[in-house]
Amino acid sequence: MHELEIALLVLYGLCLTFILGFSLAQLHLTRLARRAYRQLPPPAPAVPAAWPRVTVQLPIYNELYVVERVIDAIAALDYPADRLHIQVLDDSTDDTVALAAARVAYHRARGRRIDHVRRPSREGFKAGALAYGLLATDGELVAIFDADFVPEPDFLRRTVPYFHEPAVGVVQTRWTHLNEDDSLLTRLQAFGLNAHFLVEQVGRSTGGHFINFNGTGGVWRRTCIDDAGGWHADTLTEDLDLSYRAQLRGWRFVYLPRVAAPAELPAAMDALRSQQFRWNKGGAETARKHLGQVFRSDATAGTKLHATFHLLNSTVFMAILLMALLSVPLLFAREHLPELRLVFQLASVFLLTLAPLVYYYFTAWRLATPAASWLGFVPKFVLFLAMSMGLSLHNTLAVLGGLAGRKTAFIRTPKLGLRPPPSHWRQRYRTGRPDVRTVLEGVLTLYFLFGLGAGVYLGNLGLLPFHLLLVTGFGLVFYYSVRHNRRAA
């Protein structure tokens, strides 16, 4: 029996060690980003003597409530009309088709070169749509926007000049959030995304490490897409996949944190789940596909290390979930192994290894809200951490599927179009009752609540903060899932 308890403790420690490694990688990126922000930004490149031909692709699938908004925003781009081609890549099966066709006709009548592109099938999902569109355009550069984005009119004039260097294959911009203040759910999503766009991407770019095109809000050089092998549909993150293929071929990516691409955040748990599933499963699929190539490449050791954590960052959820499940039996194992009490205490203190993440998220918090203080940061960080833990079951299942090579369909993230959510969700969301994962999340809420009580009863308070976070996180995810699915019933 002692051997089993020791094995559980070792496994728990391995999970914490992996999280420590991830945290230290984020710490290094934070230091690189802070160094970049202390320097004056380089001057923007000169306006090109002749603007290149640009194709803007809008991959659309059943976006009834935002399709008109995005088409109108793209049609309003300030760019020479004879150098701009807009493609509405519409795979929809609902009334989105008619709405898109009407807006395309409207803007074509006013002189825009805009096409409503319909495929025979939805083969390849988003990657397939993007590849299909490239067959019918002559653009030297290709800008991509998802349906929930609303770029400013000067977007192309601020990004296109960076392609004056032939080695530049992608220019990526920072996402901002149209509906950040709608709810706690959207505020926590914005909190996490700001860290990625204001710190992580800046740190990777500053350090010369691999970064990623974020799927939207960016511009590709057409020859870069072709040279890297084009869009592939064998992962759910076609953007990350092509990003690594292009950079392994030597193309350089430019990241512009000062150029904003406003977008809408998922406003309901159902939508957030589909987005998280796609990102985490696709990340695991891309790691499975490219990690070996990264190790064999001539990149520096530092770049290979950062690429490893970048491609495997979704596996952090596996470590969190496993550590969480083990934490409750370890409370009782500690009582049976008094000779290892010091080791158990070290395991509890080891949670302090999350300190680098506090620095990482606080840096992003101050960059996003310069007048903010610790008083506003602490509760938001704690809730964000708790919510991330609460999604660990859902995301772990996604990661396991990706690592195992199990294929699933590309599930879009439904958007609300910034209308009052309660009166419209009934039409938009797919489920009307909790699924098995939601039930399991409710069970885990009770499981960690039991662990919380057991820790107090046994006088072992080292894991009390961890269990409080778990109860809060799984409880929030369960609550929002049930609440939003009731609105869909």
C-alpha positions in Angstrom: 0.0 0.0 0.0 2.9 2.3 0.8 4.2 1.8 -2.7 1.0 2.9 -4.2 0.9 6.1 -2.1 4.5 6.9 -3.0 3.7 6.3 -6.6 0.8 8.8 -6.4 3.1 11.3 -4.8 5.7 10.9 -7.5 3.1 11.3 -10.2 1.8 14.4 -8.5 5.3 15.8 -8.3 5.9 15.2 -12.0 2.7 17.1 -12.9 3.9 20.0 -10.8 7.4 19.9 -12.4 5.8 20.1 -15.9 3.7 23.1 -14.8 6.9 24.7 -13.4 8.6 24.3 -16.7 5.7 25.9 -18.5 5.7 28.7 -16.0 9.4 29.4 -16.4 9.0 29.5 -20.1 6.3 32.1 -19.8 8.5 34.1 -17.3 11.2 34.2 -19.9 8.8 35.5 -22.6 7.5 38.1 -20.1 11.0 39.4 -19.6 11.6 39.6 -23.4 8.3 41.4 -23.8 9.0 43.9 -21.1 12.4 44.6 -22.7 10.6 45.3 -26.0 8.1 47.7 -24.5 10.9 49.6 -22.8 12.4 50.4 -26.2 11.0 52.9 -28.7 8.9 51.1 -31.4 10.7 50.9 -34.7 9.3 53.3 -37.3 6.7 51.9 -39.6 7.9 51.1 -43.1 7.5 53.6 -45.9 4.3 53.5 -47.9 4.9 51.3 -51.0 5.3 53.1 -54.3 2.7 50.8 -55.7 0.3 49.0 -53.4 0.3 45.2 -53.9 -2.8 43.3 -54.9 -4.6 42.1 -51.7 -7.3 39.4 -51.4 -9.4 39.5 -48.2 -10.9 36.1 -47.4 -13.9 35.8 -45.1 -14.5 32.1 -44.2 -18.2 31.9 -43.2 -20.3 29.1 -41.8 -23.8 29.7 -40.5 -23.0 33.2 -39.1 -26.5 34.6 -39.4 -26.0 37.3 -36.8 -22.6 38.7 -37.8 -22.2 38.0 -41.5 -23.5 41.4 -42.7 -21.4 43.3 -40.2 -18.1 41.7 -41.3 -18.8 42.1 -45.0 -19.6 45.8 -44.5 -16.5 46.3 -42.4 -14.3 44.7 -45.1 -16.0 46.7 -47.9 -15.1 49.9 -45.9 -11.3 49.1 -45.9 -9.3 52.1 -47.1 -7.3 50.5 -49.9 -7.2 51.2 -53.7 -10.3 49.5 -55.1 -8.4 48.2 -58.1 -5.9 46.4 -55.9 -8.5 44.8 -53.5 -10.4 41.5 -54.0 -12.9 40.4 -51.3 -14.0 36.7 -51.1 -16.9 35.7 -48.9 -16.1 32.0 -48.6 -19.6 30.9 -47.6 -20.1 27.2 -46.6 -23.4 28.0 -44.8 -26.5 25.9 -44.7 -28.9 28.4 -43.2 -30.2 31.9 -43.9 -26.7 33.2 -43.8 -26.4 32.4 -47.5 -29.1 34.9 -48.5 -27.8 37.6 -46.2 -24.3 37.3 -47.5 -25.5 37.3 -51.1 -27.4 40.5 -50.6 -24.5 42.3 -49.0 -22.1 41.1 -51.7 -24.5 42.4 -54.4 -24.9 45.7 -52.6 -21.1 46.3 -52.4 -20.4 45.0 -55.9 -22.9 47.5 -57.3 -20.9 50.3 -55.6 -17.6 49.3 -57.3 -16.1 46.7 -55.0 -14.5 43.6 -56.4 -16.3 41.1 -54.2 -17.3 37.5 -54.7 -19.7 35.2 -52.9 -17.9 31.9 -53.1 -19.9 28.7 -52.6 -18.2 25.2 -52.6 -19.8 21.9 -53.6 -19.1 20.5 -50.1 -17.6 21.6 -46.8 -14.6 19.3 -47.3 -11.6 20.5 -45.2 -13.7 22.9 -43.2 -12.0 26.3 -42.8 -8.7 25.2 -44.3 -10.6 23.8 -47.3 -12.5 27.0 -47.8 -9.3 29.1 -47.7 -7.5 26.8 -50.2 -10.6 26.8 -52.5 -10.7 30.6 -52.5 -7.0 30.9 -53.5 -7.8 29.0 -56.7 -9.9 32.0 -57.9 -7.8 35.1 -57.0 -4.7 36.9 -58.1 -3.8 38.5 -54.7 -0.1 38.8 -53.9 -1.1 39.2 -50.2 -4.0 37.4 -48.4 -5.8 38.9 -45.4 -8.1 36.6 -43.4 -10.9 37.6 -41.0 -13.3 35.4 -39.2 -16.9 36.3 -39.1 -16.8 38.0 -35.7 -14.1 40.5 -36.6 -14.6 44.2 -37.4 -11.3 45.6 -38.6 -10.7 49.4 -38.8 -10.7 51.0 -42.3 -6.9 51.6 -42.1 -6.0 48.0 -41.3 -4.4 47.1 -44.7 -2.6 50.5 -44.9 -1.0 49.7 -41.5 0.0 46.1 -42.2 0.8 45.8 -45.9 4.0 48.1 -45.8 5.7 45.5 -43.6 5.9 43.1 -46.6 8.6 45.3 -48.2 11.1 42.7 -46.9 10.9 39.6 -49.1 11.5 37.2 -46.2 8.3 38.4 -44.4 5.6 35.8 -44.8 3.0 36.9 -42.3 2.0 40.1 -40.5 -0.2 39.3 -37.4 -2.1 41.9 -35.4 -3.5 41.9 -31.8 -7.1 41.0 -31.1 -9.1 43.4 -29.1 -12.6 42.7 -27.7 -15.9 44.2 -28.7 -17.9 42.8 -25.8 -15.4 42.4 -23.0 -17.7 43.9 -20.4 -20.7 41.8 -21.2 -20.2 39.3 -18.4 -17.8 37.7 -16.1 -17.2 35.0 -18.8 -16.2 37.5 -21.4 -14.0 39.5 -19.0 -12.1 36.4 -18.0 -11.6 35.4 -21.7 -10.3 38.9 -22.4 -7.9 38.7 -19.4 -6.4 35.5 -20.8 -6.3 36.6 -24.5 -4.6 39.9 -23.5 -1.7 37.9 -21.9 -1.2 36.0 -25.2 -1.4 39.0 -27.4 0.3 41.6 -25.3 3.0 39.4 -23.7 3.5 36.0 -25.2 3.4 37.0 -28.9 5.6 40.0 -28.2 8.1 37.9 -26.2 8.3 35.2 -28.9 8.8 37.8 -31.6 11.4 39.8 -29.7 13.4 36.6 -28.9 13.3 35.4 -32.5 11.2 32.3 -31.6 8.4 30.7 -33.5 5.1 32.6 -33.2 1.8 31.7 -34.8 -0.7 33.3 -37.1 -3.8 33.4 -35.0 -6.2 32.3 -37.7 -7.6 35.7 -38.3 -6.6 39.4 -38.0 -3.5 38.9 -40.1 -2.1 39.0 -43.6 -0.1 36.3 -45.5 2.2 36.5 -48.5 0.7 34.2 -51.1 4.1 32.8 -52.0 4.7 31.9 -48.4 1.4 29.9 -48.2 2.4 28.0 -51.4 6.0 27.5 -50.4 4.9 26.0 -47.0 2.6 23.5 -48.8 -0.7 25.4 -48.6 -3.6 25.0 -46.1 -3.9 21.5 -44.6 -7.1 20.1 -43.0 -5.5 17.4 -40.9 -5.5 19.4 -37.7 -8.2 21.6 -36.2 -5.7 24.5 -35.9 -4.8 25.0 -39.6 -3.3 28.4 -38.6 -0.8 26.9 -36.1 0.0 24.1 -38.5 0.8 26.4 -41.5 2.7 28.8 -39.2 5.2 26.1 -38.2 5.6 24.8 -41.7 6.3 28.3 -43.0 8.8 29.2 -40.2 10.6 25.9 -40.6 11.0 26.9 -44.2 12.7 30.1 -43.1 9.9 32.6 -43.5 9.8 35.5 -41.0 6.6 36.5 -39.1 6.0 40.1 -38.0 3.8 40.8 -35.0 2.2 44.2 -34.5 0.8 44.6 -31.0 -0.1 48.2 -31.7 -2.4 47.4 -34.6 -5.8 46.2 -33.2 -8.2 43.8 -34.8 -11.5 44.1 -32.8 -13.5 40.9 -32.4 -16.4 39.4 -30.4 -15.7 37.0 -27.6 -17.9 33.9 -27.1 -20.7 35.0 -24.7 -22.0 31.6 -23.6 -20.3 28.5 -22.2 -21.4 26.3 -25.1 -19.6 28.6 -27.5 -16.5 28.8 -25.3 -16.4 25.1 -25.0 -16.4 24.6 -28.8 -13.6 27.2 -29.2 -11.5 25.6 -26.4 -12.0 22.1 -27.7 -10.8 23.2 -31.2 -7.8 25.2 -29.9 -6.6 22.5 -27.5 -7.2 19.4 -29.7 -5.7 21.2 -32.7 -2.7 22.3 -30.7 -2.1 18.6 -29.7 -2.5 17.5 -33.3 0.0 20.1 -34.5 2.5 19.1 -31.8 2.1 15.4 -32.9 2.7 16.6 -36.5 5.6 19.0 -36.1 7.5 18.5 -32.8 9.9 16.1 -34.4 10.6 18.5 -37.2 11.3 21.2 -34.7 13.9 19.1 -32.9 15.6 18.2 -36.1 15.7 21.8 -37.4 18.6 24.1 -37.2 16.8 26.4 -34.8 18.6 27.5 -31.6 18.2 25.4 -28.4 16.2 28.2 -26.9 13.8 28.4 -29.8 13.4 24.6 -29.7 12.6 24.7 -26.0 10.0 27.5 -26.4 8.5 25.7 -29.4 8.1 22.6 -27.3 6.2 24.4 -24.6 4.3 26.4 -27.3 3.1 23.2 -29.1 2.5 21.3 -25.9 0.8 24.1 -23.9 -2.5 22.4 -24.1 -1.1 19.5 -22.2 -0.9 21.7 -19.2 -4.6 21.0 -18.7 -3.8 17.3 -18.5 -1.2 18.0 -15.7 -3.7 20.2 -13.9 -6.5 17.6 -14.0 -4.3 14.7 -13.0 -2.8 16.7 -10.2 -6.2 17.7 -9.0 -7.6 14.2 -9.0 -4.5 12.9 -7.1 -4.7 15.7 -4.5 -7.6 14.3 -2.5 -6.2 10.7 -2.0 -2.9 12.3 -1.1 -4.5 14.0 1.8 -5.2 10.6 3.3 -1.9 9.1 2.2 -0.1 11.8 4.2 -1.8 10.4 7.4 -0.5 6.9 6.6 3.1 8.0 5.8 4.2 10.3 8.6 7.8 9.7 7.7 7.2 11.5 4.4 5.4 14.5 5.9 8.2 16.8 4.8 7.8 15.6 1.2 4.1 16.3 1.4 4.7 19.8 2.7 7.1 20.5 -0.1 4.5 19.3 -2.6 2.1 21.9 -1.1 4.6 24.7 -1.1 5.5 23.7 -4.7 2.3 25.4 -5.8 4.3 28.6 -5.4 5.9 27.7 -8.7 2.9 29.3 -10.2 4.4 32.7 -9.2 5.9 33.3 -12.7 2.4 33.1 -14.1 1.3 35.9 -11.7 4.1 38.0 -13.2 3.1 37.1 -16.7 -0.6 37.9 -16.3 0.1 41.0 -14.2 2.3 42.4 -17.0 -0.5 41.9 -19.5 -3.0 43.4 -17.0 -1.0 46.6 -16.7 -0.4 46.8 -20.4 -4.1 46.4 -21.1 -5.2 48.8 -18.3 -2.2 51.0 -17.4 -4.1 52.7 -14.5 -5.0 49.4 -12.9 -3.5 48.2 -9.6 -3.1 44.9 -7.7 -6.5 45.5 -6.1 -8.2 44.9 -9.4 -5.8 42.3 -10.7 -5.9 39.8 -7.8 -9.6 38.8 -8.0 -9.6 38.6 -11.7 -6.4 36.5 -11.8 -7.8 34.1 -9.1 -11.1 33.7 -11.0 -9.2 33.2 -14.3 -7.0 30.6 -12.8 -10.0 28.9 -11.2 -12.0 28.9 -14.5 -9.0 27.5 -16.4 -8.9 24.6 -13.8 -12.6 24.1 -14.2 -12.2 23.6 -18.0 -9.4 21.1 -17.5 -11.6 18.0 -17.9 -13.1 19.3 -21.1 -9.7 20.4 -22.5 -7.9 17.2 -21.4 -10.4 15.1 -23.4 -9.7 17.4 -26.4 -5.9 17.0 -26.0 -6.1 13.2 -25.6 -8.0 13.0 -28.8 -5.5 15.1 -30.6 -2.5 13.2 -29.3 -4.2 9.9 -30.2 -4.9 11.1 -33.8 -8.6 10.8 -33.5 -10.3 13.0 -36.1 -13.3 15.2 -35.3 -15.2 17.8 -37.2 -14.4 21.5 -37.1 -17.0 23.0 -34.9 -17.4 26.7 -35.3 -17.7 29.1 -32.3 -21.2 30.7 -32.6 -21.3 34.5 -32.0 -24.2 36.7 -30.9 -23.7 39.8 -33.0 -23.6 42.0 -29.9 -27.4 41.9 -29.5 -28.9 41.4 -26.0 -28.1 37.7 -25.3 -31.1 36.5 -23.3 -33.6 37.1 -26.0 -31.6 35.5 -28.8 -29.7 32.5 -27.4 -32.8 30.3 -27.8 -32.3 30.4 -31.5 -28.5 30.1 -31.6 -27.3 27.3 -29.3 -27.3 23.7 -30.1 -28.1 21.9 -26.8 -31.0 22.1 -24.4 -29.7 20.0 -21.6 -26.4 19.3 -19.9 -24.2 16.7 -21.6 -22.1 14.0 -19.9 -19.1 16.3 -19.5 -21.2 18.9 -17.7 -22.5 16.2 -15.3 -18.9 15.0 -14.7 -17.9 18.6 -13.9 -20.7 18.8 -11.4 -19.5 15.6 -9.8 -15.9 16.9 -9.7 -17.2 20.0 -8.0 -18.5 17.8 -5.2 -15.3 15.7 -5.2 -13.1 18.7 -4.6 -15.5 20.1 -2.1 -15.1 16.8 -0.2 -11.3 17.3 -0.5 -11.6 20.8 0.9 -13.5 19.5 3.9 -11.2 16.5 4.4 -8.2 18.8 4.5 -9.8 20.9 7.2 -10.8 17.8 9.1 -7.4 16.3 9.0 -5.7 19.5 9.8 -3.8 19.5 6.4 -4.3 22.9 5.1 -1.4 22.9 2.5 -3.8 22.1 -0.4 -6.6 24.3 0.9 -6.0 27.1 -1.7 -5.7 24.6 -4.5 -9.0 22.9 -3.6 -10.7 26.2 -3.2 -9.7 27.1 -6.8 -10.9 23.7 -8.0 -14.3 24.0 -6.3 -14.7 27.5 -7.7 -13.6 26.7 -11.2 -15.5 23.5 -11.7 -18.5 25.1 -10.0 -18.4 28.1 -12.3 -18.1 25.9 -15.4 -21.0 23.7 -14.3 -23.1 26.7 -13.4 -22.7 28.5 -16.7 -23.2 25.3 -18.7 -26.5 24.6 -17.0 -27.7 28.2 -17.0 -26.9 28.8 -20.7 -28.3 25.5 -21.9 -31.6 26.3 -20.1 -31.7 29.5 -22.3 -31.3 27.3 -25.3 -34.1 24.9 -24.3 
